[in-house]
Amino acid sequence: MYRRFQNERTVRAEFAFFGGAIFDKDKLFYGGLGFIAFCMISSAIYVLNDLRDIEKDRQHPTKRNRPLASGRVKPQQGIIAMIGCLFVACVISIVLGNICAALLLGGYLVLNVAYSMGLKNKPIIDIVILASGFVIRIFYGGVITNIEISKWLYLVITVGSLYMGLGKRRNELKKQKETRIVLKYYNVEFLDKNMYVCVALTNVFYALWTLEMPNPKISWTIPIFIILLMCYSLDVEGDSDGDPVEVILHDKFLIGLISLYAVCIFTLLYLI
């Protein structure tokens, strides 16, 4: 089944979603396996990072509540969980049988281990590694589902991820400078200016991506996307800690906008 799937004609990412291929059972199956594998690798990295930073996390206002820092989970248990996650990811990679996907997954692991081991203390490099994780994710998904990734989507994810990484460092700098070594190299003015550049480019690249779509109606979502980023920026430059997940979950209006955006995309693609 996998060999047949590998020999199918490569399609563009926008064709897969906008042309109905998202309901392709093979793509959903391999995409689901890849999702689990990436979750396992990410979980292993998080455990490793928490193990290395356990003492620093105990001094952090929110991270001290994490399982390892709080003592709810013993370090030995964390190591076992990390090994288990890596084992599951390896098994899934063998089942997928895709060398390129395995290399991407391995590259993500190596990059993030290097981040945990010291690169997180290097200015610019730390933000680039954070952003690269999102970029690797989309290419990994494209490889395991045999879907070509649009160059504009790649750019949207790249600059959007850099924007979020800069925002995270900005708010960490304002609130917890003493808990992260790399923050001594940054200043708010530098982070602000580069955030503005990245958010502007994200909007431009998104617009270009929608205009590239076979379905021109997707461009109708450009204003919603811009407003969505404006609301996110308002939160990041407010009193949040800069973490993208926390920013979104603590803003009901932003959640509503994201839901509206999703409904609009689905409606334009499948109902109109």
BAVEXZA-297416 format. One record per residue (C-alpha): x, y, z; residue number from 1. Coordinates in nm, 2 decimals, padded with zeros to 4 digits, m for minus. Layout:
<paros>
+--------+--------+--------+-----+
|   east |  north |     up | num |
+--------+--------+--------+-----+
|      X |      Y |      Z | NUM |
...
+--------+--------+--------+-----+
</paros>
This chain:
<paros>
+--------+--------+--------+-----+
|   east |  north |     up | num |
+--------+--------+--------+-----+
|  00.00 |  00.00 |  00.00 |   1 |
|  00.28 |  00.24 |  00.09 |   2 |
|  00.47 |  00.17 | m00.23 |   3 |
|  00.16 |  00.25 | m00.44 |   4 |
|  00.11 |  00.57 | m00.24 |   5 |
|  00.47 |  00.67 | m00.30 |   6 |
|  00.43 |  00.63 | m00.67 |   7 |
|  00.13 |  00.85 | m00.70 |   8 |
|  00.16 |  01.19 | m00.87 |   9 |
|  00.29 |  01.46 | m00.64 |  10 |
|  00.03 |  01.73 | m00.58 |  11 |
|  00.07 |  02.08 | m00.44 |  12 |
| m00.04 |  02.14 | m00.09 |  13 |
| m00.31 |  02.38 | m00.20 |  14 |
| m00.45 |  02.12 | m00.44 |  15 |
| m00.47 |  01.86 | m00.17 |  16 |
| m00.67 |  02.08 |  00.06 |  17 |
| m00.86 |  02.29 | m00.19 |  18 |
| m00.92 |  02.01 | m00.43 |  19 |
| m01.07 |  01.77 | m00.18 |  20 |
| m00.76 |  01.54 | m00.14 |  21 |
| m00.77 |  01.61 |  00.23 |  22 |
| m01.02 |  01.33 |  00.26 |  23 |
| m00.78 |  01.09 |  00.09 |  24 |
| m00.76 |  00.79 |  00.33 |  25 |
| m00.40 |  00.71 |  00.25 |  26 |
| m00.29 |  01.07 |  00.32 |  27 |
| m00.49 |  01.08 |  00.64 |  28 |
| m00.34 |  00.75 |  00.76 |  29 |
|  00.02 |  00.85 |  00.69 |  30 |
| m00.04 |  01.20 |  00.81 |  31 |
| m00.18 |  01.07 |  01.14 |  32 |
|  00.12 |  00.84 |  01.19 |  33 |
|  00.35 |  01.13 |  01.12 |  34 |
|  00.16 |  01.35 |  01.37 |  35 |
|  00.21 |  01.09 |  01.64 |  36 |
|  00.58 |  01.05 |  01.56 |  37 |
|  00.64 |  01.42 |  01.57 |  38 |
|  00.45 |  01.45 |  01.90 |  39 |
|  00.67 |  01.18 |  02.05 |  40 |
|  00.99 |  01.35 |  01.94 |  41 |
|  00.87 |  01.68 |  02.07 |  42 |
|  00.77 |  01.53 |  02.40 |  43 |
|  01.11 |  01.37 |  02.44 |  44 |
|  01.28 |  01.70 |  02.37 |  45 |
|  01.05 |  01.88 |  02.62 |  46 |
|  01.14 |  01.62 |  02.89 |  47 |
|  01.51 |  01.66 |  02.81 |  48 |
|  01.49 |  02.04 |  02.84 |  49 |
|  01.30 |  02.02 |  03.17 |  50 |
|  01.55 |  01.78 |  03.31 |  51 |
|  01.84 |  02.01 |  03.23 |  52 |
|  01.66 |  02.32 |  03.35 |  53 |
|  01.49 |  02.17 |  03.65 |  54 |
|  01.66 |  02.40 |  03.90 |  55 |
|  01.60 |  02.72 |  03.69 |  56 |
|  01.24 |  02.62 |  03.64 |  57 |
|  01.19 |  02.60 |  04.01 |  58 |
|  01.27 |  02.97 |  04.03 |  59 |
|  01.03 |  03.06 |  03.75 |  60 |
|  00.69 |  03.19 |  03.84 |  61 |
|  00.50 |  02.95 |  03.61 |  62 |
|  00.75 |  02.68 |  03.51 |  63 |
|  00.79 |  02.58 |  03.87 |  64 |
|  00.45 |  02.41 |  03.84 |  65 |
|  00.58 |  02.17 |  03.57 |  66 |
|  00.58 |  01.80 |  03.67 |  67 |
|  00.96 |  01.77 |  03.70 |  68 |
|  01.02 |  02.11 |  03.86 |  69 |
|  00.74 |  02.07 |  04.11 |  70 |
|  00.85 |  01.72 |  04.21 |  71 |
|  00.54 |  01.54 |  04.10 |  72 |
|  00.75 |  01.34 |  03.85 |  73 |
|  01.09 |  01.21 |  03.95 |  74 |
|  01.39 |  01.26 |  03.72 |  75 |
|  01.42 |  00.89 |  03.67 |  76 |
|  01.06 |  00.87 |  03.56 |  77 |
|  01.12 |  01.15 |  03.32 |  78 |
|  01.41 |  00.97 |  03.16 |  79 |
|  01.20 |  00.66 |  03.11 |  80 |
|  00.93 |  00.86 |  02.95 |  81 |
|  01.18 |  01.03 |  02.72 |  82 |
|  01.32 |  00.69 |  02.61 |  83 |
|  00.97 |  00.56 |  02.56 |  84 |
|  00.87 |  00.86 |  02.34 |  85 |
|  01.19 |  00.81 |  02.13 |  86 |
|  01.12 |  00.44 |  02.09 |  87 |
|  00.76 |  00.50 |  01.96 |  88 |
|  00.89 |  00.77 |  01.72 |  89 |
|  01.15 |  00.52 |  01.58 |  90 |
|  00.89 |  00.24 |  01.54 |  91 |
|  00.65 |  00.47 |  01.35 |  92 |
|  00.94 |  00.59 |  01.13 |  93 |
|  01.02 |  00.23 |  01.04 |  94 |
|  00.65 |  00.17 |  00.96 |  95 |
|  00.64 |  00.48 |  00.74 |  96 |
|  00.95 |  00.36 |  00.56 |  97 |
|  01.03 |  00.71 |  00.43 |  98 |
|  01.40 |  00.79 |  00.45 |  99 |
|  01.35 |  01.16 |  00.38 | 100 |
|  01.09 |  01.19 |  00.66 | 101 |
|  01.31 |  01.00 |  00.90 | 102 |
|  01.60 |  01.24 |  00.82 | 103 |
|  01.37 |  01.54 |  00.88 | 104 |
|  01.26 |  01.39 |  01.21 | 105 |
|  01.62 |  01.31 |  01.31 | 106 |
|  01.73 |  01.66 |  01.21 | 107 |
|  01.46 |  01.81 |  01.43 | 108 |
|  01.57 |  01.60 |  01.72 | 109 |
|  01.94 |  01.68 |  01.67 | 110 |
|  01.87 |  02.05 |  01.63 | 111 |
|  01.66 |  02.07 |  01.95 | 112 |
|  01.90 |  01.86 |  02.15 | 113 |
|  02.17 |  02.11 |  02.05 | 114 |
|  01.93 |  02.38 |  02.16 | 115 |
|  01.88 |  02.22 |  02.50 | 116 |
|  02.26 |  02.16 |  02.54 | 117 |
|  02.36 |  02.52 |  02.49 | 118 |
|  02.24 |  02.69 |  02.17 | 119 |
|  01.95 |  02.83 |  02.35 | 120 |
|  02.20 |  03.07 |  02.52 | 121 |
|  02.32 |  03.20 |  02.18 | 122 |
|  02.13 |  03.52 |  02.06 | 123 |
|  01.95 |  03.50 |  01.72 | 124 |
|  02.04 |  03.13 |  01.70 | 125 |
|  01.79 |  03.05 |  01.98 | 126 |
|  01.51 |  03.22 |  01.79 | 127 |
|  01.60 |  03.06 |  01.46 | 128 |
|  01.60 |  02.72 |  01.61 | 129 |
|  01.26 |  02.78 |  01.76 | 130 |
|  01.12 |  02.89 |  01.42 | 131 |
|  01.29 |  02.61 |  01.23 | 132 |
|  01.09 |  02.36 |  01.43 | 133 |
|  00.77 |  02.48 |  01.27 | 134 |
|  00.92 |  02.49 |  00.92 | 135 |
|  01.05 |  02.13 |  00.96 | 136 |
|  00.70 |  02.02 |  01.06 | 137 |
|  00.54 |  02.14 |  00.74 | 138 |
|  00.80 |  01.98 |  00.52 | 139 |
|  00.78 |  01.66 |  00.72 | 140 |
|  00.41 |  01.65 |  00.67 | 141 |
|  00.45 |  01.72 |  00.30 | 142 |
|  00.70 |  01.43 |  00.26 | 143 |
|  00.50 |  01.17 |  00.44 | 144 |
|  00.18 |  01.26 |  00.25 | 145 |
|  00.36 |  01.31 | m00.08 | 146 |
|  00.24 |  01.67 | m00.11 | 147 |
|  00.45 |  01.95 | m00.24 | 148 |
|  00.47 |  02.26 | m00.01 | 149 |
|  00.39 |  02.59 | m00.16 | 150 |
|  00.69 |  02.84 | m00.15 | 151 |
|  00.46 |  03.11 | m00.01 | 152 |
|  00.33 |  02.88 |  00.26 | 153 |
|  00.69 |  02.81 |  00.35 | 154 |
|  00.76 |  03.18 |  00.38 | 155 |
|  00.44 |  03.25 |  00.58 | 156 |
|  00.54 |  02.98 |  00.84 | 157 |
|  00.90 |  03.09 |  00.85 | 158 |
|  00.85 |  03.46 |  00.92 | 159 |
|  00.54 |  03.40 |  01.13 | 160 |
|  00.74 |  03.16 |  01.35 | 161 |
|  01.03 |  03.41 |  01.38 | 162 |
|  00.77 |  03.67 |  01.48 | 163 |
|  00.63 |  03.45 |  01.76 | 164 |
|  00.99 |  03.36 |  01.87 | 165 |
|  01.08 |  03.73 |  01.89 | 166 |
|  00.76 |  03.80 |  02.08 | 167 |
|  00.83 |  03.53 |  02.33 | 168 |
|  01.18 |  03.66 |  02.40 | 169 |
|  01.04 |  04.02 |  02.43 | 170 |
|  00.81 |  03.93 |  02.71 | 171 |
|  01.05 |  03.71 |  02.88 | 172 |
|  01.30 |  04.00 |  02.88 | 173 |
|  01.04 |  04.22 |  03.04 | 174 |
|  00.93 |  03.97 |  03.31 | 175 |
|  01.20 |  03.71 |  03.39 | 176 |
|  01.54 |  03.83 |  03.27 | 177 |
|  01.72 |  03.64 |  03.54 | 178 |
|  01.59 |  03.30 |  03.44 | 179 |
|  01.72 |  03.28 |  03.09 | 180 |
|  02.09 |  03.36 |  03.00 | 181 |
|  02.03 |  03.46 |  02.64 | 182 |
|  01.81 |  03.75 |  02.74 | 183 |
|  02.11 |  03.96 |  02.85 | 184 |
|  02.20 |  03.99 |  02.48 | 185 |
|  01.86 |  04.13 |  02.38 | 186 |
|  01.68 |  04.46 |  02.43 | 187 |
|  01.32 |  04.54 |  02.38 | 188 |
|  01.39 |  04.79 |  02.10 | 189 |
|  01.57 |  04.53 |  01.89 | 190 |
|  01.30 |  04.27 |  01.94 | 191 |
|  01.02 |  04.52 |  01.87 | 192 |
|  01.17 |  04.63 |  01.54 | 193 |
|  01.23 |  04.28 |  01.41 | 194 |
|  00.88 |  04.18 |  01.53 | 195 |
|  00.73 |  04.45 |  01.32 | 196 |
|  00.93 |  04.34 |  01.01 | 197 |
|  00.83 |  03.98 |  01.06 | 198 |
|  00.46 |  04.05 |  01.11 | 199 |
|  00.45 |  04.27 |  00.80 | 200 |
|  00.61 |  04.00 |  00.59 | 201 |
|  00.38 |  03.74 |  00.73 | 202 |
|  00.08 |  03.94 |  00.60 | 203 |
|  00.24 |  04.00 |  00.26 | 204 |
|  00.34 |  03.64 |  00.21 | 205 |
|  00.00 |  03.52 |  00.32 | 206 |
| m00.17 |  03.75 |  00.07 | 207 |
|  00.06 |  03.62 | m00.20 | 208 |
| m00.01 |  03.26 | m00.10 | 209 |
| m00.39 |  03.31 | m00.13 | 210 |
| m00.35 |  03.48 | m00.47 | 211 |
| m00.16 |  03.18 | m00.59 | 212 |
| m00.44 |  02.94 | m00.50 | 213 |
| m00.65 |  02.79 | m00.78 | 214 |
| m00.96 |  02.92 | m00.59 | 215 |
| m00.94 |  03.30 | m00.60 | 216 |
| m01.20 |  03.33 | m00.32 | 217 |
| m00.94 |  03.23 | m00.06 | 218 |
| m00.80 |  03.59 | m00.09 | 219 |
| m01.12 |  03.70 |  00.09 | 220 |
| m00.96 |  03.58 |  00.41 | 221 |
| m00.68 |  03.83 |  00.39 | 222 |
| m00.85 |  04.10 |  00.60 | 223 |
| m00.94 |  03.84 |  00.87 | 224 |
| m00.58 |  03.71 |  00.88 | 225 |
| m00.45 |  04.07 |  00.92 | 226 |
| m00.69 |  04.14 |  01.20 | 227 |
| m00.61 |  03.81 |  01.37 | 228 |
| m00.24 |  03.90 |  01.37 | 229 |
| m00.32 |  04.25 |  01.50 | 230 |
| m00.51 |  04.09 |  01.80 | 231 |
| m00.23 |  03.85 |  01.86 | 232 |
|  00.02 |  04.14 |  01.86 | 233 |
| m00.19 |  04.34 |  02.11 | 234 |
| m00.18 |  04.04 |  02.34 | 235 |
|  00.20 |  03.98 |  02.30 | 236 |
|  00.28 |  04.35 |  02.36 | 237 |
|  00.05 |  04.35 |  02.66 | 238 |
|  00.09 |  04.16 |  02.98 | 239 |
|  00.13 |  03.80 |  02.84 | 240 |
|  00.44 |  03.59 |  02.88 | 241 |
|  00.48 |  03.57 |  02.50 | 242 |
|  00.42 |  03.20 |  02.47 | 243 |
|  00.20 |  03.15 |  02.16 | 244 |
| m00.02 |  02.88 |  02.32 | 245 |
| m00.07 |  03.09 |  02.64 | 246 |
| m00.15 |  03.40 |  02.44 | 247 |
| m00.42 |  03.23 |  02.24 | 248 |
| m00.58 |  03.03 |  02.53 | 249 |
| m00.60 |  03.34 |  02.75 | 250 |
| m00.79 |  03.56 |  02.48 | 251 |
| m01.14 |  03.44 |  02.41 | 252 |
| m01.18 |  03.71 |  02.14 | 253 |
| m00.87 |  03.58 |  01.96 | 254 |
| m01.00 |  03.22 |  01.99 | 255 |
| m01.32 |  03.34 |  01.83 | 256 |
| m01.13 |  03.51 |  01.55 | 257 |
| m00.94 |  03.19 |  01.48 | 258 |
| m01.26 |  03.00 |  01.48 | 259 |
| m01.42 |  03.25 |  01.24 | 260 |
| m01.11 |  03.22 |  01.01 | 261 |
| m01.14 |  02.84 |  01.01 | 262 |
| m01.51 |  02.86 |  00.93 | 263 |
| m01.45 |  03.11 |  00.65 | 264 |
| m01.17 |  02.89 |  00.49 | 265 |
| m01.39 |  02.58 |  00.51 | 266 |
| m01.69 |  02.77 |  00.37 | 267 |
| m01.50 |  02.92 |  00.08 | 268 |
| m01.34 |  02.59 | m00.01 | 269 |
| m01.62 |  02.35 |  00.02 | 270 |
| m01.96 |  02.53 |  00.04 | 271 |
| m01.94 |  02.81 | m00.21 | 272 |
+--------+--------+--------+-----+
</paros>
